Amino acid sequence: MKFNFELTINCSAKRVWSFYEDIKKWYTWEDELQDIQLEGSFSQGSAGSMTFTGMPPLTFELISVIKEQKFCDKTSIPKIGDLYFDHQIKTCDAGVLVQHSVALENAEISKQNIAFLNNIFKDVPHSMLKLKEACENV
């Protein structure tokens, strides 16, 4: 199960990447983010933790990182499945096309799990609009 949202941002891939690679900049575009920690560099295999409003801390691992193109992090949720948060940057005529996806894998397809994934995804469009504003306001 997977949800996607994409929009065009009038800037360079390097500019968008700066808001991904520097995890402290995540506060700029993630309203519900209370704390984020990363052990090591922003590279494949590095792990960390995130705390969102009203939720316990979640651990994550960067499972794929390609500078200025994409990164994917994975969070395993016991008794539910694995959440994959994929972030892609593609160059286009108007700047860059940015896509954020949230997928739930290794989980039973059920109304409950679809509702869970929808709840996780619901803030993504707003977060991406905040990312767009931050990237375009130099």
Protein Blocks (a to p, Z undefined) as FASTA:
>chain_A
ZZdddddddddfklmmmmmmmmmlmmmmmmklmbdcdedjddehiacddddehiacdddd
dfbdcehkbccdddddehibccdddddddddfklpacddddddehiacdfklmmmmmmmm
mmmmmmmmmmmmmmmmZZ
